[in-house]
Amino acid sequence: MKYVLLICDDETASPTNEELAADPVHKAWLADLNQRGARILGARLRPVVDATTVRVRDGETLVSDGPFAETKDFVGGFVILECANLDEAIEIAAGHPYARWGGIEIRPVWE
């Protein structure tokens, strides 16, 4: 079954790409994914200040800079997994370093 992990954190406390690449917990998490053969695709997203939100209301396209919701926690990345079940997805999410200070939302893919 496919799941998407939405990696959520407070961008003001988010590590740099270099810090993340050097983090032994993150390295171990990636090694676990590779060993499981679970990861299909993943990417870290640019900060929300670079976001553009698009809405269509009454046929009019409304474009605004930034995120749709005003909140401290934002989706900073995603990983698409192929797992046996939700329990395995939870196990993988719990090992992600961001789970220690942010949150990992797990969503099954509607196929």
URZIJO-V997301 format. One record per pair of residues at least 12 apart in sequence whose ideal C-beta (glycine too) atoms are under 8 Angstrom apart, sorted by the first residue. I is the first residue (numbers start at 0). GAP is how many residues later the second one is. Records with the same first field share a line. If there is no record, write none. Layout:
BEGIN
I->GAP ; GAP
END
This chain:
BEGIN
0->81 ; 82 ; 83 ; 84 ; 85 ; 107 ; 108
1->38 ; 78 ; 79 ; 80 ; 81 ; 106 ; 107 ; 109
2->77 ; 78 ; 80 ; 83 ; 86 ; 103 ; 104 ; 105 ; 106
3->74 ; 75 ; 76 ; 77 ; 102 ; 103 ; 105
4->73 ; 74 ; 75 ; 76 ; 84 ; 87 ; 88 ; 91 ; 99 ; 100 ; 101
5->69 ; 72 ; 98 ; 99 ; 100 ; 101
6->37 ; 68 ; 69 ; 70 ; 71 ; 72 ; 89 ; 91 ; 95 ; 97
7->65 ; 66 ; 67 ; 68 ; 90 ; 94 ; 95 ; 96 ; 97
8->64 ; 65 ; 67 ; 89 ; 92 ; 93 ; 94
9->62 ; 63 ; 64 ; 91 ; 92
10->36 ; 37 ; 63 ; 65
12->88
13->62
16->27
19->24 ; 77
22->74
24->72 ; 75
25->70 ; 71
27->67
28->63 ; 66 ; 67 ; 68
31->60 ; 63
32->46 ; 48 ; 59
35->52 ; 56
36->45
37->43 ; 44 ; 45 ; 50 ; 54
38->40 ; 41 ; 42
39->40 ; 41 ; 42
40->38 ; 39
41->35 ; 36 ; 37 ; 38
42->34 ; 35
43->32 ; 33
44->30 ; 31 ; 32 ; 33
47->18 ; 19 ; 26
48->16 ; 17
50->14 ; 15 ; 16
51->12 ; 13 ; 14
52->12 ; 13 ; 14 ; 15
54->13
72->29 ; 30
75->22 ; 26
79->29
85->20 ; 22
88->17
89->16
92->13
END
